[in-house]
Amino acid sequence: TASPFSFRPVYFMVKNRDTEQFERALEFLEATFSLLPGLVAPIKHMKIMFGLKTMVCE
């Protein structure tokens, strides 16, 4: 099983459009952003999160 803070499984979830697992990807992105806020600009983070949430609701 993958570590909750491992990038690789999250990347493949999104790349393969495994929408059943997108909730984990969202959790990973939120945790990463809270731990490393300077890694990605806040507006980019919001756009990524919005895009993933939109794909989950389809």
N, C-alpha and C positions, 0 to 999 in steps of 0.2 A: 504494500500500500504506500502511496506517495505521502511525503511530508506535506502538511498544509501550507508550507512556505516554499515549496519547490516550483520553480517557474516552468520547467519542461512539461509536466502533465497539464498545466493550465493552458500553455501555448497549444498543445495538441488538441485539447478540448475545443478551443475556439477555432483552430484551423480546420478541424474535422466537422465543425458545426454540430457538436454533440450537445444539443440544447438541453438535454436532461441534466447535464453536468454544469450548465452555465451558472447556477447558483454558487457553486464552489469557486468558479472563476471570479464572480463578483466579490465574494468574501476575500479572496486572495488580493484582488486589486484594492479593496478598501483597507485591508491590513497593511499592504505595502505602502499605500499612500500615507497612512497615518504614521508608519514607522520612518519613512523616507520622503517627507513632503516636498523636498527640493528635487527629487528625481524626475518628476513630470510636472509641468505647469498645471495649476488647478483647472483651468479651462479645458485642457486636453483630457485630464482625468474625467471631468464631467461628461465630455463628449463620448469617451470610450464607454463609461458606465451607462449612459443613455442608449448608446447603440446596442450594447449587450442586452439591456433590459427590454429594448424594442424587439430584439430577436427572440427573446424568451416568450414574449406575449403573442407572437404570431401563431 
